[in-house]
């Protein structure tokens, strides 16, 4: 049985081989996203179709994050997709940050062309004021909050929305950078500065918790430097992850907005002391970009490797049989196993399709990253065993059916922890301290990863480093120690190391 299925699996893979990561990481990623049925390009330039399997992973991400948000006191709401152009004029740095990415609605009606050539825009149906398709929702939300907030009793407002946004992109990649993407955006209002800062820091911790305990993706918590901050923010808190190709990926951000938006939209409240004061604000968000991070953190040359905590299918059972009688016997046992596993909250699928051979199915679930695969044939029924295969290590073992459920529970925990440990070891091995610009360039060109270096704090130096190396300052780590030194580029005084990297 093993020889046959191994041969079938190899035959299938020969026809479906992915480009190896070592040959072309970008091509490997693009092929994998499509072949694993996560997403594909759509008929709209720069936009993607998220396929059912990819959306199932996003739904699990969404469910866990939503639970974490609600546990910290947040509620979901929904705000309009369209934002009047005038709203963007009220906060100068915000409009500067998004002006080049905005999609603008100018008309509200179509008509048939007089020459019969098709549908055209009705020039008489021009909007009095253009509408922006939301790139982010601060402006429309703070215009709304003005109506909600009069007194300190109305605060805090802790609101999140799950939505789509549009940021026009010239160069797109599935999940990583598309003109339309899905995300959540939290927008909170507070009576004091300290409360708003505490909220921003709390949400950074929530994102880090999710990334590490569900995505099995280690992250560095830090703050952005001035040029990398969110448009309109006084401080941006970030979590930065490292992909297998040595490039960094920003996985979630939380912004302390101060009173900028409250002043722009005249959102005041009466304090306990009876004074009129401006509200303090935050916003925070994570997007379907996390799907790209999940793919690039763990997957291998054979396909996806999914952490069990986010896998839509944690266990798949593949029957190996000849004839309906054998299938019925295997199906009966499989139903018992599935009932027990599902009672323990483990998602399991029984693949009894007769349109594909077992070897083809093995290869398919390997490509799709299902953490555990059970193969069960007539001899397994006789012996009271199954063949259990791990996706992360590709190791197979024969397991007694009486201990199968306990073994699966333990293995799922072990796989989750193992994926995190492997990614953490890679990340830690790719944080390199340098003290000269020659070392800086050498590490970027040969090793990649995060480069820990002194920086003089000027945008001018930052721009020159970026022009020469394509590396940007990913963050100033929260645990960065004060350390006197000199900037690797300018030689000017520096008091702290920051993390540079090439990034997505």
Secondary structure, 3 states (H helix, E strand, C coil): CHHHHHHHHHHHHHHHCCCCCCCCHHHHHHHHHHHCCCEEECCCCCCEEECHHHHHHHHHHHHHHHHHHHHCCCEECCCCCEEEHHHHCCCHHHHHHHHHHCEEEEECCEEECCCCCCEEECHHHEEEEEEEECCCCHHHHHHHHHHHCCEHHHCCEEEEEEEEEECCCCCCECCCECCEEEEEEEEEEECCHHHHHHHHHHHHHHHHHHHHHCCCCCCEEEECCHHHCCCCCCEEEEEEEECCCCCEEEEEEEEEEECHHHHHCCCEEECCCCCEEECEEEEEEEECHHHHHHHHHHCECCECCCCHHHCCCCEEEEEECCHHHHHHHHHHHHHHHHHHHHHCCCCEEEECCCCCCHHHHHHHHHHCCCCEEEEEEHHHHHHCEEEEEECCCCCEEEEEHHHHHHHHHHHHHHHHHHHHHHHHHHHHHCEEECCCHHHHHHHHHHCCCEEEEECCCCHHHHHHHHHHHCCEEEEEECCCCEEEEECCCCCCEEEEEEEEECEC
